[in-house]
Amino acid sequence: MQLMRIGPSGDERPVVRVDEHTYIDVSDLVEDYNEAFFAAGGPRLLREAVTARRASEAIHRFGTDRIGAPIARPHQILGVGANYRGPGTHAPPPREPLVFSKAPNSLCGPYDPVRVPRGSTQTDWEVELGIVIGTRSHCLADDAAATAAIAGYVLVNDITERSFQKERGGQWLKGKSAPTFNPCGPWLATPDELGDTSDLRLWLDHNGTRRQDGTTADIIFSPAHVVHHLSQFMVLEPGDLINTGTPFGAGKDLNPPQYLSPGDTLTCGGDGLGSQHQTVTAAL
């Protein structure tokens, strides 16, 4: 299934995407795609109802409703840095995942504006595969157990302010957590829907120019490895979001580097994950 949330920010309702034009409303069955939903095995429980409604033609057409992030604000957003092989990666690969956190309220919809924060000089883009956790996970036994704990996958744009990240105490959290710094969606693809994640194409255009075009075949630590690894150090809660790293081509990788300014546009996509589009604006 492809789970979506549509409606005004803070008042989204859960739906299931049928195709580019239509969806099935499940807001009478599900309060939201939140921690309680995933903890109860929501995607599995929804499948029968969605099949019945599809057969009865209880299908709606997408209109002008805003498309929100496909998950409610999670308990935590975690990320993995330096997780792709490729041009410009001259340093030896990390021995373990390099982990950081983002403020959960950095989450926004896939078409919401990205706001450059006050004092920013190096706001950057990073298209990524995101993981959504399905079950409470701590000290998972192995990668197989980690795979079973994944509720689905999403497209994310891990917006980062590089000078805040590197020059303000060396704390990545500062460069990762501004409002609108985690566009997510347009849908969550359940594992059976997406299939094999080992060679998914990810791409991003900045002002209409292709900057990133890579695949998860170049990932160093797989989604299962990342989930297993993180579970050794913390409890992962249902609905938590993990950003798994970005291919070469972020603004910092270019010569000379390029960063975002108000008026810029970003468009990105991933196999089986849909596409996003953001307009860059100044901070409120």
N, C-alpha and C positions, 0 to 999 in steps of 0.2 A: 504494500500500500504506500501511498504518498500522502502524508499528513500535512495539512496546512491550517493556518489561522488567518481569518480575514476580519476586517473591521477597524474602527479607529484605535489608535494607540491606547492601551490600557483597557480596551473593551472588545478585544478580538473574540471570535467564536470559532470553535474547532470544526473543520470540515475534512473530507477526504477527496482528493483530486481524482477525477475520472479521466480527463484529458485536457488539452489546452483550453478548452472552452467551458467545461462543465465540472461540477463537484456534487458531492452528497453531503448534506448538512447532518452532523451528528451532535449538535449542541444540546439536543434533548437527552442524549445518552451519556455525554461526557461533559464535565464542568469545564475542563481545559486540558491541554497536553502539558501536564505539570507533574510534580513528584508523585502525587497520589495516583495519577493515571498510569505512569510507567511502573510504579511499585506493584500495582494490581495486575500487571500483565496486559495493560490496556490494548496495545496493538493486536494481540492475539484474540482478545475478547471482542474487539470491534469487527473482526473479519466476517463473522457470520451475519451480523446486522448489515454491514455494508453490501455483502453479496445479495441479501434479500431486498434491500432498497434499490440496488442496481436493477434487479429483475423486475421490480414493480415500477420502474422508471421514475422513482422519486429523486429526480436529478435536476439541479439548478444550473443556470448559466452564470458564469462570472460576469459581473457588471463593473461598476466604477469603485467598488469597495477596495479600500487599501488592503494590501497583503502584508501581514505582519510576520515576524519571526515564527517558525513553525513550532517552537516550544515556548512555554511561559518562562519568565525569568528563572534561571536555574539557581541551585544552591551555590554553585561555583563554576567559573570558567577557568580552565587550565590550558596551557599551551606548551608546545615543544619547539625549541629553536634549533637551527642548524641541522635539520632532519632530512635534507636532500643532497644527493650527489649531483654534480654537474659543473658547468663552467663557472669559474670564479671561486670554487671551493677548494682552495689550495691547502688549507689546514687539514691535518688528519681527522677522520670522523670521530665524534665523541664516543667514549667507551660506554656511556650510559646516556639516556635521554636528558637533554638540558631543559629543565622545566621552569615555567613561570606561571603566574596567575594574572587574571584580568578581573576588573570589577564586574560583578554580574549585571550591574545596570548600564554597562557599555553595550549590551545587546540591543539591536534594533532590527527593523524589517529590511528586506533585500532591496527595496526601492526607496527607502528613506534617505534624506540628505545626510552626507558625512560632514560634520562640523570641524573645521580646523580650530584647535583650542587657542586661547589667548597666549601670546608669547611663543607660538610655534614657529619654527624655521625649517623643520624636517619631517613633516607628516607624510607617511609612506603607505603603500598598499602591499598586501600579501594575500593572494588567493590560496585557499586551503580546503582540504577535506576535514570536516568536523565529525566527531563521534558523539552520540548521545547515549548515556548510560541507562540501562533498563532495570538493573537490580542493584540493591545495596551491596557493595563489593569491598572487601577488606582482606588482604593477604590471600589473593586468589592463588590457586595451586599451580596453574600453568596457563599457556596461551589459549588452550582449548576452553578453559573456564572463563577466560577473559572474553573470548569470542561470544560465548553464550550470554555474557552480561551486557552485550551491546544491543540497544533497542533500535538503532538506525544511524543513518549518516546524513549529513547536511553540507551544503556549500557555505563557506564563510569567507569573509574578507577581514583578515586580522590587521586592522589599521593600527599603525604604530608611529609615535612621535619619537624619532631617533635621538634628537638632542635631549629630550626628557629622559629617554632610556639610558643613554650613555654618559651624559654630562651632569646629571643631577643626583649624584651619589651612586651611580651604577646600579640602580634598582629598576629592573625591567617593568615592574608593576606601574611605575610612574608614566612610562611611555606607552602603555597598553590600555589604559583604563578610562580615557575621557569618554563622555557621552557620545554615542553613535560609532564607537570604535570597534564594534563587532556586528556588522551586517550579517544576517543569517537567513538562509532559505533560498528559494521560495518554499521548498517542502522538505520534510524528513522522509527519506526513503528507507523502508524497513529492509533488513538484511536479505530477505527472500526476494524483494523487489529489485535491489541493486545488484545482487550477486557478488562476483569476485571483485575485490577492491584493489587487487595487486597491480593493475595497469589502467587506471582511470586517467583520462586526459583532463588537465586543469589549465585554464587560460585566462588572461586578463588584458584588456585594452585600456590605455590611458589617453584620453582625448583622441580616441579613434585609432591610435597606434598600438599594435600588438607588442606588449612588453614581456608577458609571461606565457609560455607554451610548453608545458612539461607533462609528465605522467607520474603516477604513484609508483611506477616500476623503479624510480630512482630514490624512493624513500629508504632511509637507513633503518629506522625502527618502525615496524608495521603497527597498524592500529591495535592488533591483539597484544603485541609486545608492550606498547605504551600503556594500555589499560592494566595489564598484569603488573608492570613495573610500578605504576603510580599506586596501585592498591597495596603495595608493600609498605608505603609510607603514610597513607591516609585512607580514610573511608570515602569511597566514591558513592554518592547518593543517586537514586533514580532521577533522571532529568538533567544531571550534570553534563556540561558540554566540554569537550576536549578538542582543541585545534591542533592538528598534527604536523604543521610546518608547511613551508611554501617552496615551490621550485624557483630556480634562478630567474631574475628579472624584476625584482623589486626595485624601487627608485634608487636605493643605495647601491645597487649593483651596476648601474649605468655609468658611462664615462662621457661627460661628467654626471654625477648624481642628479636626479630630478625628483622634486618633491611636490606635494599638492598645494594648490592655491585656490581661493574661491573662484568659482566659475568653471573649474576643471570637471571632467566627467570620468567615471570608471564603469566599465562593463566587464563582467567576468562570468565564467561558467565552468561546469564540470560534467563529465559523462554521467547520465542518469540522475543528475542533481539539479538541473535547470540552470537558469542564469539570473544575474543581478544587474542592476544599473543604479548608480548613485551620482548625484550632482554634489559637488563640493561647495560648502558655504562657510562664511565666517562664523565664529562663535557667537552665541546669543548674548 
